[in-house]
């Protein structure tokens, strides 16, 4: 089994940094392990879904996306919305920056996306899915964290494929 490091993605059984088509990045490596297309319900209104130990090789920005799957559950959610959120942390655990994605209504399905610039001194980046004013917690799938500021379509992490 091949050693896979961050910055890789599996295409046709081979590890690559990203997949390009016509000069445009169409898939990037998912840094969030254990993700899937299976729809699950968050077990907390402010659910931490990823914790990335940051190092300089990850570059100056990270982006996150998640598919909010509320439409089939609108009758129990009743009101409110949900979104993705990224936070960067310094060595003391203090929050350096926060970025919120777009809200997806309780009665809709949609992609919530955001990106965050990495400050000097960042040691950790965490992603959260936030349920706002719904009667129950959000339903979601297809969580993806990747290098850069532009989200690409969902793919699972290479370690999840190879292991």
N, C-alpha and C positions, 0 to 999 in steps of 0.2 A: 504494500500500500504506500502511495506517495505521501511525502510530507507536504502539508498544505499550510501556508501562512496567510495572514491577512493580505488583501490585495489580489486574491485569486478567485476564480470562478470556474466551474466545470462546464466545458462545452465539448460534446462528443467524446467524453471520457478523458479530456485533457484539461489541465489547469491553465487558465489564462487570466490576465489582470482584468480585462473587460471584453465585451463583445461589441464590435463596431460594425455598422452597416452603412455604406455610403458616407463614411467619415463621421457618422453620428453614433455616440455611445448608446446602444440599445439595451444592454444589460450590464450591471455592475455587481460586485461581490457583496453579498448580504453578510454584515458583521453580526447579526443577531442569530444566535444558535437556537435550534429547537423550534423554529417557526414552521407554519404550514398553511395550506389553503382551507383547513378545517375551521369552521366558525365556532368560536367559543364565547362564553360570557365572562366578562371580567368579574373577579371576586372581590373587587374593591373599587371605590369611586375614583381613586387616584392610584392606579395600578402601575408599579414599576415593571416594565417588560424587557428591559435590557440594561446592562451595565458594562460599558466598554472602557477598559483600562487604556487610557490615551498615551500614545508615544508619537514623536515627530514624524514617523514614517506614515502616519495616517493623514498627513497634510493639514491644510488650514481650515477645512470645513467638513462637516458631516451633515447628511440629510436623512430624514426618516419619513416613512410613509406607512399607513395602515389602512386597510379596507374596513370601514365601519359598516356593519351588516344589520341595521336596525329595522328595515322595512317589514320583514316577516314577524317582528315582535312589537310592532307599534301599539297594539292593543294593551300590552302590559307595561310598556315604557311610558306611554301617555303624553309626555311632554319633555322638553329640554333638548340637549344635543351632546355630542362627544367630539373629542379631537386628540391628536397626538401632541406631545410636548417633549422638547429636548432641553436638558440642563447640563452646563459644564461646571465642574467643581475643581477647586484648587487643592493643594496638599493638606490643608487644614480641614477640608470638608466644606468650606464655604462655597456658596453658589457664585460663580463668576458671570454667567450669562444664562438667559432663558429664551427659548423660541417656541411659540405656539403655532400649531397648524390650524387650518381652517376648520370651522365647526361643521358637523354633519348632523342634521336634524334627527329626532327620535323616530320619525316615520320615513326615513330615506336610507338608501345605501349610497356610499360614496367614499372616495379616497381623501384622507386627511394627510397633508404633507407639510413639512417645514424643514428649514436648514439652519445651521448655527455655525458662526465663525468661532474658531478655536483661539482663545486668548493665550498669551504667554503664561506659563504656570499651570495650564490645565493638566490635571492628572487623571480625570475621570469624566466620562460622558454617560448620562443616564437618560433613558427614554421612558415616558409615562403615557398611558392612555387615560384620559380624564373624562369621567361621566359628569355632566353638568345638569342638575335639576331634573333628572329622570326618576320615575318611580322605581326602576331597577337599574342595575349596571349595564353598560354598553355591551353589545355583541360585536366581535371583531375577528379578522383573519388577515393573512398575508402581511404580517409585520416585516418591514425591511429597513435596515440601517446601512448606509453606504457612504463611501468617501465622495466628497464634492458637494455641490449645491443643488444638483438636479437629480430627482428621483427617476429611476428606471423601473420597468415592469418587475413584478415580484419574481424572485427566484430564491430557493432555499440556500443556506450556507453550504459551502463545499464540504465542511466536516460532516454535515448531516447526510450528504450524498455518499461520501466515502466510508463513513463509519456506520 
